[in-house]
């Protein structure tokens, strides 16, 4: 029988290189197992050359854990190339802190960084402070002169990524030689930090310097185009260079730019222009543009068109966008179909909380709370802050406060730390249920977690205590809020707390303080102000506040504001004045609520003629509403001797 031919170290290295090139992890595992089982003396622990090939094979196959296990068993001193590869692998995997820890291990191991190491480490820096420390090491190494452009580019990119465009600009200004990467990195740094004008000017300077943009430059500068005219210029440059058909990222960036600026027609034009070369990202970008502009029907139609092509499969983002559109439209049937598609292609797994939350939001928005709760329970292994917030919000939206609070208690048992939005939702539940004891308990938890002073939490506490009748506590919480958090909503909530308990005098003092401190008053607050005056029978104050809307705040009264005054005039028996007020309503036509209120006042004050007119108007607006006929009949009956 012919003996099996043995393979030496060089042979195994060739096989491992082939596995790495083809990204064949299964074959790589098999070869590694054979080395261990049949090749005594060739184990990675005794052969650094073979170990290095194993390490690189696992990295190319994206098996970081296996790669690091081999790395840790490499005998002797590891080369700077191996250290740099390990650092880069962790950085690419988003594990910046581990990448930097490996860099420190390398230095402690006595290995000096080379320019590639420095570039790799800069790519792992998540803060400008860490990046500056690496920058000083580069200066001390002397590589800053011999590799000035490449290292300068990496430093600019690091500062831009960390939000320090000013520091990036300082490095940029000091560079003697710049290449296209230098300019692109600087443009990206400006765009990322919202310095859009500087990004556009930098792009123009680059062109004047004789550099031609590549697709990456186009993507970077389009992110800074807040002015659609600038965007159109960049679009023409990209189109002339052939980037739209050759590079999906550039085409998608143009679509996104037009979408954000509200120019959906132009976004559609680019989308259709690249139809033959579209990828799923192109469809997602166009869908996202539609949703941003509240064109949810169009976004949903795009998803259905993409499915119908049969050549492009939806991905996670596609399903998230389509479900978002369905939730916005409350299109339950379409949403259920997309949910089924996500299940069919295996996207709804435990590791996909974003999509799970979109499904929960859809069913919650459409009132299918039992279905939402079932899905929430099904994915309890992935119970997260976001999914808990979503289901709590769904129950709260439909007034099922007890269930919302029960889920909140479940979060605490599961050890999930609530966010400020969670606290806002459950405190609203306590307010609606007048559950003061539970509200106090939630308040204590918010304080223990250091969230009590957050604007949304503090405002919710003011509302909860106010609606539960604890006005002194509500006032105390408001007074303790930092000045920056006392926004219009916080003031309005405090006003509402006093008005809700019938303390109109104190409520009006709050309104006066708002005016003194220059707080912008929202038209909705004046509905509360006028309603409070109406319920208290304070006609003079009601008319004064109504006039103040236009004179002092530049707010044009709307139908609901007129309705408050008309209701008060009617209840006081000033029916002729109420009718005159109705004639002043914008558009000249009161709504059904106003006519029904006026009809009720006519009945109270036995004014048959006006009651007939009011009933006719109410019936014209809603012929099937029986209450209009009933009120009119009672007025007529009361007139009979």
FIDREN-702964 format. One record per residue (C-alpha): x, y, z; residue in three letters. Coordinates in steps of 0.5 Angstrom, whole numbers, plus 500, padded with zeros to 3 digits. Each point is the difference from the previous one (the first is absolute). Last residue first. Example, Ala and Ser with C-alpha at 12.3 -4.5 7.8 and 13.67 -1.06 7.14 Angstrom:
2
527498514SER 498493502ALA 
This chain:
641
307652553UNK 505497495UNK 507504500UNK 504494504UNK 497495495UNK 504504494UNK 506501504UNK 500492502UNK 499499492UNK 506504499UNK 504496505UNK 498493497UNK 501502493UNK 507502501UNK 501494504UNK 498495494UNK 507501496UNK 498497493UNK 500507497UNK 507502502UNK 502507497UNK 493502498UNK 497497506UNK 504505504UNK 499506496UNK 492498500UNK 501499508UNK 503507501UNK 495504496UNK 494496503UNK 503502507UNK 501507498UNK 493500499UNK 498497506UNK 504503505UNK 498497507UNK 506502504UNK 502493501UNK 498498493UNK 504505497UNK 506498504UNK 500493498UNK 499502492UNK 506505501UNK 504494503UNK 498495494UNK 501506495UNK 507501503UNK 502492500UNK 497499493UNK 505505497UNK 499508499UNK 500503493UNK 503507498UNK 507497497UNK 503503507UNK 495501505UNK 497507500UNK 493498499UNK 500496506UNK 502505504UNK 493504498UNK 496494502UNK 503500507UNK 499507500UNK 492499499UNK 500494504UNK 503504507UNK 496495504UNK 506499505UNK 501492497UNK 500503493UNK 505505501UNK 505495504UNK 499495494UNK 501505495UNK 507502503UNK 502493501UNK 498499492UNK 504506498UNK 506497502UNK 498493497UNK 499503493UNK 507504500UNK 502506503UNK 506503497UNK 506500504UNK 505506500UNK 501500507UNK 498507503UNK 495502496UNK 497494496UNK 500495507UNK 499506504UNK 493501497UNK 497493503UNK 504501506UNK 496507501UNK 493496498UNK 501495505UNK 502504506UNK 494504498UNK 495494500UNK 503496506UNK 494495501UNK 505495503UNK 499495495UNK 501505494UNK 507503503UNK 503493501UNK 498499493UNK 503506497UNK 506498504UNK 500493498UNK 499502492UNK 505506501UNK 505494502UNK 499497493UNK 502506497UNK 507499502UNK 503506505UNK 507502499UNK 503501507UNK 502507500UNK 502500508UNK 494505501UNK 495497496UNK 501493503UNK 500503507UNK 493503498UNK 498493498UNK 502497507UNK 496506503UNK 494498496UNK 500493502UNK 501502507UNK 493504499UNK 497494497UNK 501495505UNK 495496498UNK 504493501UNK 501499492UNK 502508500UNK 505499505UNK 503494496UNK 499503493UNK 504506502UNK 506495503UNK 500496493UNK 500506496UNK 506503504UNK 503493498UNK 498500493UNK 503507499UNK 507498502UNK 502500508UNK 506495498UNK 505506499UNK 498503507UNK 502494504UNK 494497503UNK 499501507UNK 494505500UNK 496495495UNK 501494505UNK 498505506UNK 494502496UNK 498493499UNK 501498507UNK 495506502UNK 495498495UNK 499493503UNK 493499496UNK 502493497UNK 500504493UNK 505505503UNK 504495502UNK 500496494UNK 501506496UNK 506503504UNK 503493500UNK 499500492UNK 504506499UNK 505498505UNK 501494496UNK 500503493UNK 505506502UNK 505495504UNK 500502507UNK 498493503UNK 504496495UNK 506499505UNK 498492501UNK 498501507UNK 496506499UNK 496496494UNK 499494505UNK 497505505UNK 495503495UNK 498493498UNK 498499507UNK 497507501UNK 496498494UNK 498493502UNK 497504507UNK 496505495UNK 497495496UNK 495506497UNK 499495494UNK 501505495UNK 506503504UNK 503493502UNK 500499492UNK 503506498UNK 506498505UNK 500494497UNK 502503493UNK 504506503UNK 504494503UNK 501496494UNK 502506496UNK 506502506UNK 503493499UNK 498494504UNK 506495502UNK 498493499UNK 501496505UNK 495495498UNK 496501507UNK 500507498UNK 498499493UNK 494496503UNK 498506504UNK 500504494UNK 496495496UNK 495500506UNK 499508499UNK 499499493UNK 494495501UNK 497504505UNK 500506496UNK 496497494UNK 498507497UNK 502499493UNK 506504499UNK 502497507UNK 500493498UNK 504501494UNK 505505504UNK 501494505UNK 501495494UNK 505505496UNK 504502507UNK 501492501UNK 502499493UNK 505506501UNK 503498507UNK 501493498UNK 496493501UNK 505496495UNK 498493504UNK 493503500UNK 499499493UNK 494496500UNK 497505506UNK 501506496UNK 497496494UNK 494498504UNK 499507503UNK 500503493UNK 494495498UNK 496502506UNK 501507498UNK 498500493UNK 498508501UNK 503501493UNK 505505503UNK 502494505UNK 500495494UNK 505504496UNK 504502506UNK 501493502UNK 502498493UNK 505506500UNK 503498507UNK 501493497UNK 504503494UNK 504504505UNK 501494505UNK 503495495UNK 505495504UNK 494496502UNK 498499493UNK 495503495UNK 504501494UNK 499493498UNK 498501492UNK 493497502UNK 499504507UNK 502506496UNK 495499495UNK 494498505UNK 502507503UNK 499503493UNK 493497499UNK 498502507UNK 502507499UNK 496500493UNK 494498504UNK 501505506UNK 501506496UNK 500505506UNK 503505495UNK 506501505UNK 500493502UNK 500498493UNK 506505498UNK 504497506UNK 499493498UNK 502502493UNK 506503502UNK 502495505UNK 499495495UNK 505503495UNK 505501506UNK 500493501UNK 501498493UNK 495499494UNK 502495495UNK 502503493UNK 499496494UNK 492499500UNK 498506498UNK 494500503UNK 503500507UNK 503507498UNK 493502497UNK 497499507UNK 505503504UNK 500506495UNK 492500501UNK 501501508UNK 505506499UNK 495503496UNK 494499505UNK 505503505UNK 501506497UNK 501504506UNK 506504498UNK 505495504UNK 496494498UNK 501502492UNK 508501501UNK 500493504UNK 497496495UNK 505503495UNK 506498504UNK 497493501UNK 499499493UNK 507503498UNK 503495506UNK 497494497UNK 504501494UNK 498504494UNK 504499493UNK 495500495UNK 496505504UNK 505505500UNK 496506497UNK 494498503UNK 503501507UNK 503507497UNK 493502498UNK 497498506UNK 505504504UNK 498506496UNK 493499501UNK 501499507UNK 503507501UNK 498501508UNK 507501501UNK 502494504UNK 497496494UNK 505504495UNK 506498504UNK 498493501UNK 499499493UNK 507503499UNK 503496505UNK 497494497UNK 503501494UNK 507501503UNK 499493504UNK 498497494UNK 506501496UNK 501499492UNK 493503498UNK 500506504UNK 507501500UNK 501501493UNK 504506501UNK 495504496UNK 495498505UNK 504501506UNK 502507498UNK 492501498UNK 498498507UNK 505504504UNK 497506496UNK 493498502UNK 502499507UNK 503507501UNK 493503497UNK 497495505UNK 503504506UNK 501495506UNK 505497496UNK 505497505UNK 499493499UNK 501501493UNK 507502501UNK 501493503UNK 497496495UNK 503504494UNK 507499503UNK 499493501UNK 498499493UNK 507504498UNK 500507499UNK 506503495UNK 505504503UNK 503506496UNK 501505506UNK 494504498UNK 496493501UNK 502499507UNK 499507502UNK 492499497UNK 500494505UNK 503504506UNK 494505498UNK 495495500UNK 502497507UNK 501507503UNK 493502498UNK 498493503UNK 503501507UNK 495494503UNK 506496504UNK 499495495UNK 501504494UNK 506504502UNK 503493502UNK 498497493UNK 503506496UNK 507499504UNK 500493498UNK 498501493UNK 506505499UNK 505496504UNK 498494496UNK 501504493UNK 507501502UNK 503506504UNK 507502501UNK 503505505UNK 495498505UNK 499506506UNK 493502497UNK 497493500UNK 503499507UNK 496506503UNK 494499496UNK 500493503UNK 500503507UNK 495505498UNK 496494497UNK 500497507UNK 493495500UNK 504494502UNK 499497492UNK 503507498UNK 506499505UNK 502493498UNK 499502492UNK 505506501UNK 505495504UNK 499495494UNK 502505495UNK 506503503UNK 502493501UNK 500498493UNK 503507498UNK 505501505UNK 503493499UNK 508502501UNK 498506504UNK 495497505UNK 504494500UNK 505503505UNK 497496506UNK 499506505UNK 495503495UNK 497493499UNK 499500507UNK 497507501UNK 495498495UNK 498493504UNK 499505506UNK 496504496UNK 496495497UNK 498498507UNK 498507502UNK 496500493UNK 496494502UNK 498494497UNK 507498498UNK 500493496UNK 501504493UNK 506503503UNK 503493502UNK 500498493UNK 503506498UNK 506499505UNK 501493499UNK 501502492UNK 505505502UNK 504495505UNK 498499507UNK 506497504UNK 500493503UNK 502499507UNK 495496503UNK 497506504UNK 499504494UNK 496494496UNK 496499507UNK 498508499UNK 498499493UNK 496493502UNK 496505505UNK 499505494UNK 497495496UNK 496497506UNK 497507501UNK 498501493UNK 496494499UNK 497502494UNK 501493496UNK 505504496UNK 504503506UNK 500493503UNK 503498493UNK 505506499UNK 503498507UNK 501493498UNK 503502494UNK 505505503UNK 502495505UNK 502495495UNK 503505495UNK 504503506UNK 503493501UNK 498495506UNK 506498505UNK 501493501UNK 494495499UNK 494501497UNK 494498505UNK 497506501UNK 499501493UNK 497494499UNK 494501505UNK 500507497UNK 499497493UNK 494496502UNK 497505504UNK 500505494UNK 497495495UNK 499505494UNK 503495495UNK 506505498UNK 501500508UNK 500492500UNK 505500495UNK 505505502UNK 500496507UNK 501494497UNK 506503495UNK 503503506UNK 500493504UNK 503497494UNK 506504501UNK 500500507UNK 501493501UNK 500497507UNK 493502502UNK 497500493UNK 501493500UNK 505497495UNK 504496504UNK 495494500UNK 496501494UNK 494495500UNK 495502505UNK 501508501UNK 502501493UNK 494496498UNK 496504504UNK 502507497UNK 499497493UNK 493498502UNK 499507503UNK 503504494UNK 495496496UNK 494502504UNK 502507500UNK 501500492UNK 501508499UNK 503498493UNK 506504501UNK 501498507UNK 499492498UNK 505501495UNK 505503505UNK 498494505UNK 502495494UNK 507504498UNK 501500508UNK 499493500UNK 505498495UNK 505504503UNK 499497506UNK 501493497UNK 495495498UNK 500493500UNK 498495494UNK 495495503UNK 504493499UNK 498496494UNK 497493502UNK 
